[in-house]
Amino acid sequence: MKKLTLILFSLLMSISLAFVGCSPTQPGSEQTTTEDGGTVNDGGTTQDQDTTKEEDTTKEEDTTKEEDTTKEEPPVAVNSCEFDKASAVTITLNGTSADVSDSGVKAEGGIVTISSAGTYLIKGTLAEGQIIVNTSDKATVKLLFDGASITSASVAPVHIQKAELVELILMDGTTNTVVGGKTTAGGEDDPNAAIYSKADMTICGSGALQVTGALNDGITGKDTLTIVDSTIDVTATDDGIRGKDFLIIQSAKIKITAGGDGLKSDNDEGEGKGYITIASGTFDVVAAGDAITAETVVTIQNGTFSLKAGGGSTNQPSDTTSMKGIKGGTSVIINGGEMTIDAADDGIHSNGTLKITDGKLTISSGDDGVHSETQMDVSGGTIDVKKSYEGLESRTVMNISGGDIHIVSSDDGLNVAGGVDGSGGNGGGRPGGPGNVCASCLINITGGRIVVNASGDGVDANGSIKMSAGVLIVNGPTANNNGAMDYDGGFQMTGGLMIAAGSAGMPQTADTTSTQYATLIGLNASQSAGTLFHIQDSAGNEIVTFKPTKNYQTVAFSSPSLKNGETYKVYYGGSSTGTEKDGLYEGGKYTPGTMDTTFTISSIVTSVNVRGGGPGRP
């Protein structure tokens, strides 16, 4: 007897999704150890219970309220995928017919119908035919694919019409192929995929599966579709892999080429459905639509992802087709993984909340790198937005408490717009002004390292900005109709380091509600990219040495090093022997270039040689 026992996990929607090894167990259930060292839950019940708690990573009181996405938590899914090959009924496929000797199976020409629960080993080739499962039995139907090849030009080659649960198990060392289309077009329940199931289905096993959905989808599960430890390659005219209610993936290797969406869960009627949860695996998805899309929540715990949507970031976003890397209807939660995303539209998009707690994300986008329609929370990980219209955008609130963020944007780097920005890959300029203040819009930086290279505003809030810790570095813009720092409400600086080099048209720095000293310095002439900017105190001690990557004439700066009553000298040019990171130098010796001006701190905000500017709007 060979057993492959896999315990799948609860779809918890908090960022503190917990795993114990790779075999999470149900709370309160007993465990039995199998021959292979796995565990099986002896309790048979599911529990809608969230016992995780989210760590508070902010350093000051959070006055925002986040939408509760845990209230729609789906049930715990437990699938064993164990089998006894010796007791399996063998179905041998012979071109246009099948050989079988069991009362639970009927074979008529190329149509094989399984009407009883049990274990069935399927091998051989069916050039034009279909495997049907239709049983009212409450036990599981196990289909052992042992080098099976099933093709149909007119129907779904594998059609699960009715069953309690179907486990499609890919036998070790085998490659299995399913090529086909659909029945009639138009109906909601039409079997429109090469592998189509109206019941809960699990695909598991260490073998390989190649699926071609020549007329529509590759693999569709109308209820819960679970994929574990399998290697699957799907080519589909429309969607690649679709779990309408839930799509759960763990430790799989998946490649998808799709004319529609790649991975999809789209039930928009049942409460708490339309979820995608990925625990781990390797994913290579090329989709004309969205690479990963869920009607409600996308949760990614770990894995390696290469996602290309809509032909990539060199293409323009479409008004009719969504072409996003990852999209969630109510929430996107990323707790880890390594992702490379190239999307014509947003790289990562949520129509509700968005959380990033860890991971390594590399994003090229034709629109926003990361976008949330309500609130965005970044507490860790590495985010490298190499190309975007706007780097990180949230409709109302953006909380950054950790992480290493690098952004290149053709418009704003960080943006909270309140619904009045110009997002969409067109133009720049200022959408708002003092008369369009969004009272609920806030960029709140309590940690992390943020480096922005922006052609529009570096940091743009149609409401307010708060910063209490972390490092914020802004390069750009060079045009005078944008500013390195841009806010319509206020900018309260209570801690951290902020340096923003940009044009002289409309510069801003922190405002007078701040408790940490801030400056806004206008140089006598525009300086070229790469020209050092340096501030030192009256004793010659370095306060900051910075090398902007763009031409600049103004610099907004705030640091705990600035002291009341101290006089400072400002230089440009020169050289430094210090260690440079993101343009900031640490240690070493600065060799002076040209001294531009001096200033003395006598108030929270000091403006120097700023024509018509200052802490507020010029």
N, C-alpha and C positions, 0 to 999 in steps of 0.2 A: 504494500500500500504506500502510495506517495501522498503526502499532505502538504498543501501550501496554505498556511493559515495567516490571514491578514485582518487585523482589527482596524477599522477605519474610525475616524474621529468625528466629534461633534462640530458642526459648523458654527462655532462661536464667532460673533461679530465684533468683539472687542479687540483692541490691538495687543492685548496680553494673552492671546491664544496660546494655550500651553500644550506641549507634547512631552510624553515620557518615552524616550527612545523613539522607535518608529512604530510602536504598537500601543496607542492610547487605549485605555479601557473605560468602561462605563462606570460612573460613580455608584458605589454600593453593590456592584456585582462581584461574584467570585470568579477566580481565574483558574483555568486548567492549562498546564504546559503540554504542548504537543511534541511529537518526535523531532520536529525541526526547530524546537526551542521557541516557538511562537506562543501566544496566549489566546485563549478563547473565553469569551464572557459566558458564564453559565446562567446569569439572569437574562431573560429574554425581553425585557421591557426597555422602552426608550424613555429618556427624561429630557424635558425642556428646561434645563437648569444651567445657569451661568454662574460658576463659582470663582471666576477670575476677577481680579481687581486691577484697574489701570493705575499705573504709577503717575503721580503728579510731578512733572518735570519742570514746571514753571517756578520762577524764583519770586514771583509776586502774585498777589491775588488775581485770579482769573475771573473777570467780570462778564465773560461771554458765556452763553449757554449753547451747548452743542446738541444737535438733534439726536434723539435716542434711537439708534438702529438695532439695539439688542432685543427690542420688544418683538421683532419678527424672526426670532431665532428658529431655524428649522430643527426637526428632530435629530437625535443621534442616529447615525447610520452604522449598522454592524453587519458586515458581510464576511463569511468565513473563507470562501473559495477553496475549501478542501475537497479532495476527491479520491475515489478508489477506482483506479484504472481497470483493475482486474474484474470488477463487477459491472463495468460499463457495457451498454448495448452498442455494438459496432454498426455504423452506417457507412457503407462503402459506395462512393460516388463513381459511376462508370459512364462518363460522357454525357449521355442524355437520359440516364436512368440511375437507380440506386438499388443496392441489395441490402436487405435488413430482415431480421427474423425476430420480431417482438410484437406483442399485441398492442403495445403503446405507441407504435410507429406504423404509419401507412405510407407506402411509396407507390405512386402512380405516375409512370413516366419519369419526368424530371422534377416532380413535385413531391417533397417529403414532408409529411405532417406528423408532428410529435404531439400526442394528446395526453400523455401522462408525465407526472414528475419523475425524475430519475436522472441517471448519468448516461450520456450518449457520446461515443467517440466517433467523430466524423473525419473521414479521410478520403482522398481521391479527388477527382475533378468532375464538376458538373458544368458542362459547356453552356447549357441553357436550361435553367431550372430554379428551384426555390426551396429553402428550408423554412418551414412554418412551425411555430410553437403556439398551440391553442389548447390550454388545459385549465380546468377549474380547481385542480389540486392545490392544496395549501403549501405543499413542500416545494423545494427548489428544483428547477430544471437546470442541469449542468451540461453544457455543450463543450466537449473537449475537441478543439480544432487541432488535428494531428496531420498537418500538411494538406489542408483542405483548400480547394479552389472552386469558387462558386460564382457563376456569371449569369446575368439575365439582362436582356436589353429592354424588357417591357415591365418588369415588376421588381420589387425589392428582393434581392437574392436571399436575404435573411430577414424574416418578418415575424416578430413576436406579437401575435395578436392578443393573447391573454395568458397570464401566468402570475403567480405570486412573486417570484423572483427568478430571473435568469442569470446564470453565471456563464459567460463565454470565456473559457480558459484556453489560453494559447500554450500548447505543449512545448516543453523545453526543446530547443534546437530546431524547431520547425518554422517555416515561413508559410503563412496562409494569406490567400487573396480573395477579395470579394469585389466584384465589378458589376455595377448595375444602375438602375434608374428608379422609376416610380410607376404607380398604377395610373389613375386618372388625375388630372390637375384640378386644383381649386379648392378641394375640401380640406377642412382643418385636420381631419383624421386620415387623410390620404397618406399611405406609406411612401413618403417622398425622399427616401434615403436608401443607400445601398444596404445598410444595416439599420433596421427600423424597429423600435420596440415601444409598445404601449404599456409595458410593465416596467418595474424597476429592473435595471440591468447593471451588472458588474462585468467589466472586461479586466482579466487579470492573467497572470502567468508569464513566464520568462521567454516565451516564443515571440514571433513577429507577426504583425497583421498589416497587410497592404490593402487599402480601400480606395476604390474609385467611384465617386458619385457622378456618373457621366451626365445625368439629366438634372440632378438637383444636389441634395446634401450627401455627405459621406456617411456619418453615423448620427442617428437621432434617437434619443430616449425621451418619450413623452412625460415620464415621471422623473425618477432619479437615475442619473447615469454616473457610474463610478468607474474610474480607471486606475488600476494599481499595478505597478511593476511590469508594465507591458511596453513593447516597442511598437508604435503605430505610425504608419505613413498614410496620410489621406490626401487625395486630390479630388476636389469637388467643384462642380459648376457653380454651386451656391455656397452654403455654409459647410464648414469642415466637420466639426464635432459639436453637437447640440444636445444639451440636457435641459429640457424645457423647464422642469421644476427646479432641479438641482444638478450641477455638474461638479463632481468631486474628483480630484486627481492627486495621486500620491506616488512618488518614485517611478514615474513613467518617462519614457522617451518618445516624444511626439513631434512629428513633422507634418505641417499642413500647408497645402497650396489651395486657396479658395477664391472663387469668383465673388463670394459674398463675405460673410464674417468667418473668422477662424474658429475660436472657441466661443460658445454662445449659450446663454440661458435666458429665455425670453417669456416666461409666464408672467403676464401682467394682470391676471385675474385673481389668483389665489393668494391670500395673505401669507406673507412669509415665504414666498417662492420666487424663483428667478435669481438664484444665487450661484456664484462660482467660487469654489474654495480650492486653492492649489497649495498643497503642503510641501511638495518637492518635485523634482524632475527636471528634464531638459526639454526645451520647447523651441522649435524653429517654425515660425508662422509667417507666411506671406499671404495677405488677404487684400482683396480689392476694397472691402469695407473695413470694419473694425477688426483688429487682431484678436482682442479679448473683449467681450461685451456681456454684461448682465443687466437684466431689468431692474434688479435691486442692488445687491452688494457683491463686489469682487474682493476677495481676501486672498492675499498671497503671503505665504509664510516663508518660503524658500524656493530655490530652483535657479536654473540658468535659462535665460530667455533671449531669443533673437526675434524681434517683432517688427514686421514691415506692413504698413497699412496705406492703402490708396496710392501705391506706387512710390511712397516715400516723401520726404520733406521737400524735394525739388518740385513736386506738383502742388497745385493750388487746392485748397479745401473746396469741397462741393457743397452747394446749397441743398442738394437733394439726397446725397449719400453720406452717411457718417463714415469717416476714415480716420479713426482714432486708434492709438496703440492699445490703451486699456481704458474701458469706459464702464462706469457703474451708474445705475439709475438713481440710487439713493446714497451710496457710499462706496468709496474705494479705500481699502486698508492694505498697506504694504509693510510687512514686518521683517522682510529680508529678501535675499535673492540677488542675483546679478543680472541686470537687464540692459539690453541694447535696443532702443526703440527708434524707428525711423518712420514718421507718420506725416501724411499730407495735412492732417488736421492736428488736434491736440495730441501730445504724447501720452499724457495720463489725464483723464477727465472724469469728474464726478458731477452729476446733477444735484448732489447734496453735499455731504461732508467728505473730506479726504484726509487720511492720516498716513504719514510715512514715519516709521519708527526706526528702520534700519534698511540695509541693502546698498547695493552699488548700482546706480541708475545713470545710464548714458543716453541722452535724448536729443534727437534732431527732429524738429517739428516745423511744419508749414504754418502753424498758428501758435498756440500757447504750448510751452513745454509741459507745465503742470497746471491744471485749472480746476477750481471748485466753484460751484454755483452758490455755496453758502459759507462754509468755514473750512480752512485748511490748517492742519497741525503738522509741523515737521519737528521731530524730536531727536532724530539721529540719521545715520547713513550718509552716503555720498551721493550727491545729485550733481551731474555735469550736463547742463543744457548747452549743447554745442551750437545749436541753431534754433531760433524761435522768432516769432513776432513779439510776443511777450513771454518772459521767462517763467515766472510763477505768478499766477493770477487767482485771486479769490474774490467773489462777489462782495462779501462784507468783511470777513475777519480772516487774518493770516497770523497764526502764532508760530514763531520759530524759536525753539528752545534748545536746539542742538543740531548736529550734522555739519557737513562740509559741502557748501553749495557754490557752484560756479555757473554763471549765466552769461550767454551771449545772446543779445536780442536786437532786432531791428527797430523795436519800439521800446517799451518800458521793461526794466529788469524785474522788479517786484511791483505788483499793482493790486490795489483794492479799489474797485471802481464804483460799486453801488449801482451797477447796471447802466452806466453812461460812458463806458470806455469805447474805444474804436476798434475792438478786437475783431479779427477776421482777416488779417494779413494785408490790410490796405492802409497806406498813409501813416502819418504820425500826428504830432501836434497835440495841443491840450484840449481834451474834451470838456473840461469843466472850468472852474474858476471859483473865486470866493463866494459867489452867489449860488453855487451848486454843491455846498458842503453836505456830505453824507454823514449824518450823526452816528450811524451804527457801523461805519467803516473804520477798521483799525488794522494797522500792521504793528504787531507786538513782538519785539525781539528780546528774548531773555537768555539767549545763549547761541552757540554755534559760530560758524565762520561763513560769511557770505561775501562773494566776490562777483561784481557785476561789470560787464562790458556792454553798455547800452548806447544805441543810436537815438533813442527817445529819452524819456526820464529814467534816471537810474533807479530811484525808488519813488513810486507815485501812489499817494493815498488821497482819494477824494474825500477822506475824512482825516484821521489822525495817525501819527506814528508815535510809538513808545519804544524806548530801548533802555534796558537795565543791565545787560551783560552781553558778552560775545564780541565779535569783530565784524564790522561792516566796511567793505572797500568798494568804492564806485569809480569806474572809469567812464567818462562821457556824461552828457553828449557833447558834440562839437557845435551843433546848431544852436542859435540863440533863442529859438522858440521852445526849448525844453530845458530842464534843469537836472543836475545830478541828484538833488533832493527836491521833492515836490509834494507839498501837502496843502490841503484847503482848510483843515481844522487846526491842528497843532502838532508839535514835535517835542515831546518831553524826553529829555536825555538824563537818565539817573545813573548810568554805569556803562561800561564797555568802551570800545574804541571805534570811532567812526571817522573815516576820511573819504571825501567825495570830491573828485576833481572833474570840472566840467567847464562849460562855456560861461560867458559873462552876461548873457541876456536876461536870465531870470533865476539867479542863484538863491538858495535858502540854506539855513542851518537850523540847529535846534532853537526852540523858543524860550521865553523867559520863565516858563513854568518848570524848567529843568533845574536839577540840583547839582549837575556836573557842568563845569565850565565848557563853553563852546565858542568857536570862532568862525568867522566867514572872511576869508582873505581874498582880495582882488589884486592880482599882479599888474604891474604897469604895462605889460605886453603879453600877448598870447605866447605860450611855450609849446614847443614841439613834443610829440609823444616820445617818451624815454628820457626826457629832461628831468633830473631829480628835483624834488621839492623838499625843503629842509627847514625845520624849526629848531632853534636851540635857545636855552635860557641865558641869563646874563653871565653865568659862570662858564658858558660854553658846553653845557651838558645837552646831549641830543634828546629832543622831545619826540621827533618823528623824522624819518627820511623815507620818502616815497617816490616810486618811479611810475607815473601814470602811463597807460598804454595808448592814450589818445592825446591829441592836442588839448590844452587847457589854459584857462586864464583865472579861474576862481577855484578855491579849495575850501570846503567846509570841513572842520576838524573838531573833534571832542575826545578828550582822554582824561583819565584820572591824574595824569602828569601835569595838567595845567593848574596853576595855583594863583589865587587872588593876590594882587599887588606885584606880581613878578613881571619883568619886562623881557620880551622875546624878540629875537631877530629871525627874519624870514629870508631864506636864500633860494635861488634856483640854479640849476647846473651843478657843477662839481662832480665829485665821485665818492664812492664809499667802498670800504673793504669788508663791510658787514655781510651777513648771510641774508640773501633776498628770498622772500616767499610771497608770491602774489603781489609783488611790487613794494612790499614793506621790508625794510632792512632792520636787522637786529645785530647788535654788537659791532665790532670793527671801528674804523675811524672815518669820519667824513672830512673830505678835503673841500673847502668852500669854493663855490662858484661865485655868483654875483649876489650881493645882498640887495634885496628888493625893498624891504621896509622893516620897521619895528612896531611893536604894540605892547601895551601894558594892560593886564587884566584888572578891571575895576568893577565888573558886573558879570552876571551869569553868561551873557552873550556879548561878544565883542566883534564888531564889524570893522574891517580895515580896507580902505580904498575900494569900497563897493559902490558903484554908481547907481543910485536909486534902489539898491538892494538892501539886504539885512536879513534878520531871522525870519521875517514874514515874507509875503510876496512883494516883489519890486513894484 
